Amino acid sequence: MAGVLSLLRRFYLIAYNWIVFAGWFQVLFLALKTLKESGHEQVYSNIEKPLLLAQSAAFLEILHGVIGLVRSPISATLPQISSRLYVVWGILYSFPEVQTHPIVSSLVISWSITEIIRYSFFGTKEAFGSTPYWLLWLRYSTFLVLYPTGISSEIAMIYNALPYMKESEKYSIRMPNKWNFSFDYFYFAFVVFAIYLPGIPHLYGYMLAQRKKTLSKSKKA
């Protein structure tokens, strides 16, 4: 029985990683194609559906960690995926005014290259038990550039959406109401900023430590 469950787990993770890989590959292809043919103003409209699907699929990775399907620590997975979902659904999808901003291009290109490498790495590892060194190196090295460009683009998109949050009062709850509760989405964005800032060096430091550990171990092998 344990062998069957292990096999099912492996098949599931192979399928999951390569399906999401395909989603992010589509995002990158469409983004680059649109930049070349139409300009940055049209990027979001052409990638919206695959972007929402590919990024939302990452929610399953939180569940994978919770139930023990993978060994990734929730402390690293949860903040990264939550922040991405917030930017995708809470900013880009919710405020069309920012969808034509040039930062959208740097955001999705940074994300998609990162995820294409990451999902192909895990998909290959699950399928064959190991990965070629060049893919291992890409997995643990490209973040040195792509994490700063991605996280700075995320913060810039939230900042650009602030005037529209305040003006529209979207997702805000005003008193009085039957719940006797108020919520301001505009000020919630500043809470997100407060979480982002200390989290950046923590996550970057974690990834640097993982890079050193993994690449050193690979060279010894």
Secondary structure, 3 states (H helix, E strand, C coil): CHHHHHHHHHHHHHHHHHHHHHHHHHHHHHHHHHHHHCCHHHHHHHHHHHHHHHHHHCHHHHHHHHCCCCCCCHHHHHHHHHHHHHHHHHHHHCCHHHCCCCHHHHHHHHHHHHHHHHHHHHHHHHHHCCCCHHHHHHHCCCHHHHHHHHHHHHHHHHHHHHHHHHHHCCCCECCCCCCCCCECHHHHHHHHHHHHHHHHHHHHHHHHHHHHHHHHHHHHC
